[in-house]
Amino acid sequence: MTASSAPVRQSSVRAHNLALVLQTVANRADQPSRAAIATFTGLTRATVSALVDDLIAGGLLVELDPPPRTGAGRPAAGLALSPDGPAGLGLEINVDYLAACVVDLAGTVRHRAVRPTSPAAALHDLGLLAGEVAAAASRDGLTLAGAALAVPGLVTPSGIVRVAPNLGWQDLDAPAVLGAMPGLTGLPISVDNEANLAALGELLSRSDTPTFLYVSGEVGIGAGIVLDGALYRGGRGWSGEIGHVTVYPDGRPCRCGANGCLEQYAGQSQVASDPALAASALGIALSAVVNLLDIGVIVLGGAYAPVFDQLRDGIEAELRLRVLTAGLSPVVLRPAVLGADAAMRGAADTVVREVRENPAAWLAPAS
Amino acid sequence: MTASSAPVRQSSVRAHNLALVLQTVANRADQPSRAAIATFTGLTRATVSALVDDLIAGGLLVELDPPPRTGAGRPAAGLALSPDGPAGLGLEINVDYLAACVVDLAGTVRHRAVRPTSPAAALHDLGLLAGEVAAAASRDGLTLAGAALAVPGLVTPSGIVRVAPNLGWQDLDAPAVLGAMPGLTGLPISVDNEANLAALGELLSRSDTPTFLYVSGEVGIGAGIVLDGALYRGGRGWSGEIGHVTVYPDGRPCRCGANGCLEQYAGQSQVASDPALAASALGIALSAVVNLLDIGVIVLGGAYAPVFDQLRDGIEAELRLRVLTAGLSPVVLRPAVLGADAAMRGAADTVVREVRENPAAWLAPAS
């Protein structure tokens, strides 16, 4: 029975169970057999077997060689996410560099490329880079399930970049532009804020920390707020603009029109020229975040990650001074696990996660 | 069949359906009949009738006189939340005043008392006030289902007040203290931050605004963050400490040990002596909130509500200057609907809401 020919209720049960089986394999490190999946999910062995067959046929699962026979009976073959099935293309565009990677269904980075650019050439260069990486994925036998782009700016839910001041973009229909690039034609394309995607990348790498603030220092500064394992996007999707939190109300003029924004004290170039001032300004703004949101973990990413040790003491001094609850429960500060790769990894992972969460949609056209 | 004698699954279905019927009556303005409730809920008329009988017997619903006969057939009697059933006692303790109210199941304030106090006498005075209001409720035929106390401080989920600096409290087991007060013995008692409860009170009064920041100006300043109709409490329940967001990093010393906290510029006495400075400081701190959380509605409550017109222009000027997305979508600023009553109303409503959401627990002891 295919998803499209089944009545709605039946098809949605099948979709649910396909996802359940796929997630069970994804979340376990022990390459479970069909029988083990039946035990974990509560589904019958016959149901599991039929679903597993569909997932193997659709290129989402692979059956591993059974272990050597050690006693009576035939050892059961284990199952794993397919390394040759659908993959996600993650793209990041920034003021001075572009990045692209391909992540397979199992979460492995299969291709990765980073290259310098300039705001004027960025879109053209991104097209070339995306085409190259897509071609490499294709040579590798991977099928791209979609592409996601990380942008340092305000993005609407449909992917329109309302403003990306450091790129000089305004009201750019980024999905349409990307969709016209060679190698990306016909692919589902999503666009999101780079700090949001970097925060998601970090979340996937450190599943033990479901609530944290991710701060991404580049030319501009953005933040991704992760609460209970989910990104908090805000009413219009424009949360996390920590770069424009006021640190010194009568301070340096910012290109946004205000004075004393964090970005004027802790942007990439300010960190290089005066790390002590940058750390103090970051500490003041981060104290506001903790006082408001009661978040216990702060992750420094982007350009902050490699200079974490230079910033740490200065930030922590401000947190101790300014966070009302610092004495009751200190704030943990740590560098991003993925470093500068976080945003493109987060982007690619959103594509892969969509397949994992809704495998029926991936299988439907083929069934 | 009573809740306690039924098997677990059956009893939980009954509990679910009791809540469904009660909420249906609560959420509709048209005093639906049993037949109408059956239509709205999809339950059979016989099931609805049995559940309604239990809810009437338990004092949660009342049957209204049927309207005059207008044609053939007997007009159906409408149902409404009982004004004589369980009620909630809401209490608020603050530096210079105490407040108490009793709210019935239908949400009507049945008793209300506000009286001045001092930090030294506050707990003693609260005991007297709570006893008086509880006695008045009892004379009125109401049964208190519980009490909730609003405190200007950091409260743990179990109701321990870790710190309430303006009251001089530290690690106070507030539920135990309240439980020993005459009139409150044996009642379920909960304790929460006053800005959180005020935000909940405001949410109940303005259901058209599910996401907003509530700022409560008293001697101290607190905030309640309401996202998609639910209070965001933070990792340890200590979110919303906007009074200690830094406005001027090298500014006035605060009793928390830091410099330049909002509380030093926009606390109750500062608003009275220099409303322009208070408005500007509030605007700077609120801009940080909007930049971080992308919240489009800010509600000014407590001591801010009566002087809203004096503060508005100064706050809005800072928001226009400092909120990155102000040009794309302006922030709405408005005074609290409930004014200074918000926290005690929110407290009483938490008790009533608990009964509405879980009527089976209320009926169980009597059945």
Interface residues (C-beta under 8 A of the other chain):
Chain A: L154 R162 V163 T211 A223 I225 L227 Y232 R233 G234 G235 R236 G237 W238 S239 G240 E241 I242 H244 V245 T246 V247 Y248 P249 C256 G257 A258 C261 I284 A285 S287 A288 V289 N291 L292 L293 D294 I295 G296 L321 R322 V323 L324 T325 L328 S329
Chain B: L154 R162 V163 T211 A223 I225 L227 Y232 R233 G234 G235 R236 G237 W238 S239 G240 E241 I242 H244 V245 T246 V247 Y248 P249 C256 G257 A258 N259 C261 I284 A285 S287 A288 V289 N291 L292 L293 D294 I295 G296 L321 R322 V323 L324 T325 L328 S329
